[in-house]
Amino acid sequence: MRHGLTRRAITRHGFTRHGFTRHGAGPIAAALLACAALAACGAAGSPGSATLTLYSGQHVQTAQNLIAAFERQTGIKVALRSDDEDTLANQIATEGANSPADLLYTENTPPLESLAAKGLLAPVSKATLSHTPSQYNSPVGDWVGISARTSLIVYNPSLISASQLPTRISQFAAPRYKGKLAIAPQETDFQPIVTAYDQAYGKAATLSWLGAIKSNAAGHVYSNSETVVSQVNRGAIAFAVVNQYYWYRMRAEIGAERMKAQITHLAPRDPGYVIDVSGAAVLKSSKHQAQAQRFLAFLVSKKGQDIIAHPGTGPGESISFEYPLASGVTTLAPETPFSQLQPYPITMGQLGTGTTAIDLMRQAGLL
């Protein structure tokens, strides 16, 4: 997702009760870097003994559980390097044909689209692509959709009633919400909303809207969505727009009895109501194309999708709260079923590389 992207903040709220940690900091990051280095050294071995190197911007626990299950099933080892997805995509673009990475796994599609535009991704097997509905895959078959989230409103009913909430993202700019709104514009999850708004209303209207929500959120502009949900939950701010899984994860961590914040969807087909897709790709420069393609196939298999669908702490489970997209698997989490969501009809191709949204937010002074 580069082309001059703003780096997404990676300081995260840890979900320590369930062992959840966000992509690595401190000793974890050092260990992951060491794994990547070892993978590069082992690449010269025979195909059967090769270690795949996965650059992952996904949540660490989700990636680790998927890797562990893949290794058990295939005997192919995978070294994990976790970091911000924008940072990893930028690094791959810099490394080019010399990248030690075999695979990239992201939370959002713009980094994948950016690398595809640079010709750095290998075509995904048609058999693998067939497991995921085509609208959630690369428009040209260079990456495959794995899971999804949807944006919604999180609010504190002690500060604002459900009837007082905006029902459309354009209404976030209304003067009556000044001092009541929180935003996290550095989050890559926010970019699709800006892109959808631009598609719906045009650049001039989008710039005006961004300026207004910046004013309404003055003093409550945060670096990440975890902080936003935490601030709403503790009553520091009335409402915000975030992806649904941040609310579910916080509730899983602190317990339903301590969860004061509630959630609600925007109006059907509103530009603020978008689906974000997590995807994965094989690098064209990978020396282990067959094994890397097997990893993608595993991610969209029933086994891989079941790991995403079953939040928990047992073997093969992860605190995902994402919607599995492939192999007909549905989530067991207490969320609105994916089939019942009514998002804005924007395609992965229209979301593109995210550069338009970033340019608009920079012009509005939000980045």
C-alpha positions as CSV (number, residue, x, y, z in Angstrom):
1,M,0.0,0.0,0.0
2,R,2.9,2.3,-0.6
3,H,3.4,5.2,-3.0
4,G,4.2,7.5,-0.1
5,L,1.9,6.0,2.5
6,T,1.7,7.2,6.0
7,R,2.9,4.4,8.3
8,R,0.2,3.0,10.5
9,A,0.8,3.2,14.2
10,I,1.6,-0.3,15.5
11,T,1.4,0.3,19.3
12,R,-1.4,-1.9,20.2
13,H,-3.7,-2.7,23.1
14,G,-2.7,-6.2,24.2
15,F,-5.3,-8.9,24.8
16,T,-3.3,-10.5,27.5
17,R,-6.0,-12.6,29.0
18,H,-6.1,-14.7,25.9
19,G,-2.5,-14.4,25.0
20,F,-3.2,-12.0,22.1
21,T,-0.4,-9.6,21.1
22,R,-0.4,-7.2,18.2
23,H,2.3,-7.4,15.6
24,G,5.6,-7.5,17.3
25,A,7.2,-5.1,19.6
26,G,10.4,-5.5,21.6
27,P,11.6,-9.1,22.1
28,I,8.9,-10.5,19.9
29,A,9.9,-8.4,17.0
30,A,13.5,-9.3,17.4
31,A,12.6,-13.0,17.4
32,L,10.5,-12.7,14.3
33,L,13.3,-10.9,12.5
34,A,15.7,-13.7,13.5
35,C,13.2,-16.2,12.0
36,A,13.1,-14.3,8.7
37,A,16.9,-14.3,8.6
38,L,17.0,-18.0,9.2
39,A,14.5,-18.6,6.5
40,A,16.6,-16.7,4.0
41,C,19.6,-18.8,4.9
42,G,17.7,-22.0,4.5
43,A,16.3,-21.1,1.1
44,A,19.1,-22.9,-0.7
45,G,18.1,-26.3,0.6
46,S,16.0,-28.9,-1.3
47,P,12.4,-28.0,-2.1
48,G,11.2,-30.5,0.6
49,S,13.3,-28.9,3.3
50,A,12.8,-25.3,2.3
51,T,11.4,-22.8,4.9
52,L,8.9,-20.3,3.6
53,T,9.2,-16.8,4.9
54,L,5.9,-15.1,5.5
55,Y,5.7,-11.3,5.9
56,S,2.5,-10.7,7.8
57,G,0.6,-7.6,8.8
58,Q,-2.2,-9.7,10.3
59,H,-2.6,-10.2,14.0
60,V,0.2,-12.3,15.4
61,Q,-1.9,-14.9,17.1
62,T,-4.0,-15.5,14.0
63,A,-1.0,-15.9,11.8
64,Q,0.8,-18.2,14.3
65,N,-2.2,-20.5,14.6
66,L,-2.6,-20.7,10.8
67,I,1.1,-21.5,10.4
68,A,1.1,-24.1,13.1
69,A,-1.8,-26.0,11.5
70,F,-0.2,-25.7,8.0
71,E,3.1,-27.1,9.3
72,R,1.3,-30.0,10.9
73,Q,-0.6,-30.8,7.8
74,T,2.1,-30.4,5.2
75,G,5.5,-30.6,7.0
76,I,6.5,-27.4,5.3
77,K,8.1,-24.9,7.7
78,V,7.1,-21.2,7.8
79,A,9.1,-18.4,9.4
80,L,7.0,-15.5,10.4
81,R,8.0,-11.8,10.2
82,S,5.2,-9.6,11.6
83,D,5.1,-5.8,11.2
84,D,2.8,-3.1,10.0
85,E,1.4,-4.1,6.6
86,D,2.4,-0.8,5.0
87,T,6.0,-1.2,6.2
88,L,6.2,-4.7,4.9
89,A,4.8,-3.8,1.5
90,N,7.2,-0.9,1.3
91,Q,10.1,-3.2,2.2
92,I,9.1,-5.7,-0.4
93,A,9.0,-3.0,-3.0
94,T,12.5,-1.9,-2.0
95,E,13.8,-5.4,-1.9
96,G,12.4,-6.3,-5.3
97,A,13.6,-9.5,-6.8
98,N,16.0,-9.9,-3.8
99,S,13.3,-10.1,-1.2
100,P,13.7,-13.0,1.3
101,A,9.9,-13.1,1.6
102,D,7.9,-15.8,-0.2
103,L,4.4,-14.6,0.9
104,L,2.6,-11.5,2.1
105,Y,-0.5,-11.7,4.4
106,T,-2.3,-8.4,5.0
107,E,-5.3,-7.1,7.0
108,N,-6.3,-4.9,4.0
109,T,-6.1,-5.1,0.3
110,P,-4.4,-1.8,-0.8
111,P,-0.9,-3.0,0.1
112,L,-1.5,-6.1,-2.1
113,E,-2.9,-3.9,-4.9
114,S,0.2,-1.6,-4.7
115,L,2.6,-4.6,-5.1
116,A,0.5,-6.0,-7.9
117,A,0.7,-2.7,-9.7
118,K,4.5,-3.0,-9.5
119,G,4.5,-6.5,-11.0
120,L,5.8,-8.1,-7.8
121,L,3.1,-10.7,-7.2
122,A,2.7,-14.1,-8.8
123,P,-0.6,-15.3,-10.1
124,V,-2.6,-17.3,-7.6
125,S,-3.7,-20.8,-8.6
126,K,-7.2,-20.7,-10.1
127,A,-8.2,-23.6,-7.8
128,T,-7.2,-21.5,-4.8
129,L,-9.1,-18.4,-6.0
130,S,-12.2,-20.5,-6.6
131,H,-12.6,-21.1,-2.8
132,T,-13.3,-17.3,-2.2
133,P,-16.2,-15.4,-3.9
134,S,-14.6,-13.5,-6.8
135,Q,-15.6,-10.0,-5.6
136,Y,-13.2,-10.5,-2.6
137,N,-10.2,-11.6,-4.7
138,S,-7.7,-9.6,-6.7
139,P,-9.3,-8.3,-9.9
140,V,-6.5,-9.9,-11.9
141,G,-5.9,-12.9,-9.7
142,D,-2.7,-11.8,-8.0
143,W,-3.9,-12.3,-4.4
144,V,-6.7,-14.2,-2.7
145,G,-9.2,-12.9,-0.1
146,I,-9.0,-14.7,3.3
147,S,-11.3,-13.0,5.8
148,A,-13.2,-9.7,6.2
149,R,-14.4,-7.1,8.7
150,T,-17.1,-4.4,8.4
151,S,-17.1,-0.8,9.7
152,L,-19.8,0.3,12.2
153,I,-20.5,2.8,14.9
154,V,-19.2,2.2,18.5
155,Y,-20.9,4.4,21.1
156,N,-21.4,5.0,24.8
157,P,-25.1,5.1,25.6
158,S,-24.4,7.1,28.8
159,L,-23.1,9.9,26.5
160,I,-25.3,9.6,23.4
161,S,-28.5,7.6,22.8
162,A,-28.9,5.4,19.8
163,S,-31.6,7.7,18.5
164,Q,-29.1,10.7,18.6
165,L,-26.5,8.9,16.5
166,P,-25.8,9.7,12.9
167,T,-27.1,7.1,10.5
168,R,-24.9,8.1,7.6
169,I,-21.2,8.8,7.5
170,S,-21.8,12.2,6.0
171,Q,-23.6,13.2,9.2
172,F,-20.4,12.8,11.2
173,A,-19.6,16.3,9.9
174,A,-22.7,17.9,11.5
175,P,-21.9,20.7,14.0
176,R,-24.1,19.0,16.7
177,Y,-21.4,16.3,17.0
178,K,-18.6,18.6,17.8
179,G,-16.7,17.2,20.8
180,K,-18.6,13.9,20.6
181,L,-16.6,12.1,17.9
182,A,-13.3,10.2,17.9
183,I,-11.3,9.1,14.8
184,A,-8.1,7.1,14.0
185,P,-7.1,8.4,10.6
186,Q,-3.7,6.7,10.7
187,E,-5.4,3.3,10.7
188,T,-5.4,1.7,7.3
189,D,-9.0,0.6,8.2
190,F,-10.1,4.2,7.9
191,Q,-8.8,4.6,4.3
192,P,-11.6,2.5,2.6
193,I,-14.2,4.7,4.2
194,V,-12.5,7.8,2.7
195,T,-12.2,6.0,-0.7
196,A,-15.9,5.1,-0.6
197,Y,-16.9,8.6,0.4
198,D,-14.8,10.0,-2.5
199,Q,-16.5,7.6,-4.9
200,A,-19.9,8.5,-3.7
201,Y,-19.6,12.3,-3.4
202,G,-16.4,13.4,-5.1
203,K,-13.1,15.0,-3.9
204,A,-14.4,18.4,-3.1
205,A,-17.1,17.0,-0.9
206,T,-14.7,14.5,0.7
207,L,-12.2,17.3,1.6
208,S,-15.0,19.3,3.2
209,W,-16.2,16.3,5.1
210,L,-12.7,15.4,6.3
211,G,-12.2,19.0,7.5
212,A,-15.5,18.9,9.4
213,I,-14.8,15.6,11.2
214,K,-11.4,16.8,12.0
215,S,-13.0,19.7,13.8
216,N,-15.6,17.6,15.5
217,A,-13.0,15.2,16.7
218,A,-10.5,17.8,18.0
219,G,-8.8,16.4,21.0
220,H,-9.9,12.9,20.2
221,V,-7.8,11.9,17.2
222,Y,-6.0,8.7,18.1
223,S,-3.4,6.5,16.5
224,N,-5.3,3.3,16.5
225,S,-8.8,1.8,16.8
226,E,-8.1,-0.1,20.0
227,T,-7.6,3.2,21.7
228,V,-10.7,4.6,20.1
229,V,-12.9,1.7,21.4
230,S,-11.2,2.0,24.9
231,Q,-11.9,5.7,25.0
232,V,-15.6,5.2,24.0
233,N,-16.0,2.4,26.5
234,R,-14.6,4.4,29.5
235,G,-16.8,7.4,28.6
236,A,-14.1,9.8,27.4
237,I,-15.9,10.3,24.1
238,A,-19.4,9.5,22.7
239,F,-18.9,7.6,19.5
240,A,-16.7,6.6,16.6
241,V,-16.5,4.5,13.5
242,V,-14.3,1.3,13.7
243,N,-14.2,-2.2,12.3
244,Q,-16.5,-4.5,14.3
245,Y,-13.8,-6.9,15.5
246,Y,-12.2,-4.2,17.7
247,W,-15.3,-4.1,19.8
248,Y,-15.7,-7.9,20.0
249,R,-12.0,-8.3,20.9
250,M,-12.2,-5.8,23.8
251,R,-15.4,-7.5,25.1
252,A,-13.6,-10.8,25.0
253,E,-10.7,-9.3,26.9
254,I,-12.4,-7.4,29.7
255,G,-15.7,-9.3,29.9
256,A,-19.2,-8.4,28.8
257,E,-20.0,-7.0,32.3
258,R,-17.4,-4.3,31.9
259,M,-18.2,-3.5,28.3
260,K,-20.2,-0.2,28.4
261,A,-19.8,0.6,24.7
262,Q,-22.4,-0.7,22.2
263,I,-22.4,-1.0,18.5
264,T,-24.8,-0.3,15.6
265,H,-24.5,-0.3,11.8
266,L,-24.9,2.7,9.6
267,A,-27.7,2.9,7.0
268,P,-27.5,0.1,4.4
269,R,-25.3,0.9,1.4
270,D,-23.9,4.0,3.1
271,P,-20.3,4.9,2.1
272,G,-19.3,4.6,5.8
273,Y,-20.5,1.0,5.8
274,V,-17.7,-0.9,4.0
275,I,-16.2,-4.3,3.9
276,D,-12.4,-4.6,4.5
277,V,-10.8,-7.7,3.2
278,S,-7.7,-9.4,4.5
279,G,-5.7,-11.2,1.7
280,A,-2.5,-13.0,0.9
281,A,-0.2,-13.4,-2.1
282,V,2.9,-15.2,-3.3
283,L,5.8,-13.0,-4.3
284,K,7.0,-13.4,-7.9
285,S,10.5,-13.5,-6.6
286,S,9.9,-16.5,-4.3
287,K,12.2,-19.5,-4.9
288,H,9.5,-21.8,-3.5
289,Q,6.5,-21.1,-5.7
290,A,4.9,-24.5,-5.2
291,Q,5.2,-24.5,-1.4
292,A,4.0,-20.9,-1.2
293,Q,1.0,-21.7,-3.4
294,R,0.2,-24.6,-1.0
295,F,0.1,-22.1,1.9
296,L,-2.4,-19.9,0.1
297,A,-4.5,-23.0,-0.7
298,F,-4.4,-23.9,3.0
299,L,-5.6,-20.4,4.1
300,V,-8.7,-20.7,2.0
301,S,-9.3,-24.4,2.8
302,K,-11.9,-25.5,5.3
303,K,-9.2,-26.2,7.9
304,G,-7.7,-22.7,7.5
305,Q,-11.0,-21.0,7.5
306,D,-12.2,-22.9,10.6
307,I,-9.2,-21.5,12.5
308,I,-10.4,-17.9,11.6
309,A,-14.0,-18.8,12.3
310,H,-13.6,-20.2,15.8
311,P,-12.4,-17.5,18.3
312,G,-10.9,-19.0,21.4
313,T,-7.7,-20.0,23.1
314,G,-7.5,-23.7,22.3
315,P,-5.2,-25.4,19.7
316,G,-6.0,-24.2,16.2
317,E,-8.1,-21.3,17.5
318,S,-7.5,-17.5,17.4
319,I,-9.2,-14.4,18.8
320,S,-10.0,-13.4,15.2
321,F,-13.6,-12.1,15.2
322,E,-13.1,-11.7,11.4
323,Y,-15.5,-13.2,8.9
324,P,-14.0,-16.2,7.0
325,L,-14.6,-15.6,3.3
326,A,-13.7,-19.0,1.7
327,S,-14.8,-22.6,1.5
328,G,-18.3,-21.9,2.8
329,V,-17.2,-21.5,6.4
330,T,-19.1,-19.2,8.6
331,T,-18.1,-17.6,11.9
332,L,-19.4,-19.0,15.2
333,A,-18.7,-15.7,16.9
334,P,-21.8,-13.7,18.2
335,E,-21.7,-11.3,15.3
336,T,-24.2,-10.2,12.6
337,P,-23.9,-13.0,10.0
338,F,-21.8,-11.9,7.0
339,S,-24.7,-12.7,4.7
340,Q,-26.9,-10.2,6.5
341,L,-24.4,-7.2,6.1
342,Q,-25.5,-4.4,3.8
343,P,-22.3,-2.6,2.9
344,Y,-21.6,0.1,0.3
345,P,-21.0,-1.6,-3.0
346,I,-17.4,-0.8,-3.7
347,T,-15.1,-3.4,-5.3
348,M,-11.6,-4.4,-4.3
349,G,-10.4,-2.8,-7.5
350,Q,-12.1,0.5,-6.7
351,L,-10.4,0.5,-3.3
352,G,-7.2,0.3,-5.2
353,T,-3.9,1.2,-3.6
354,G,-5.4,3.7,-1.1
355,T,-3.3,6.6,-2.4
356,T,-6.3,8.8,-3.2
357,A,-7.6,8.5,0.4
358,I,-4.2,9.2,1.8
359,D,-3.7,12.3,-0.4
360,L,-7.1,13.6,0.7
361,M,-6.4,13.1,4.4
362,R,-3.1,14.8,4.0
363,Q,-4.7,17.8,2.3
364,A,-7.2,17.9,5.2
365,G,-4.4,17.8,7.8
366,L,-5.4,14.5,9.2
367,L,-2.0,12.8,8.4
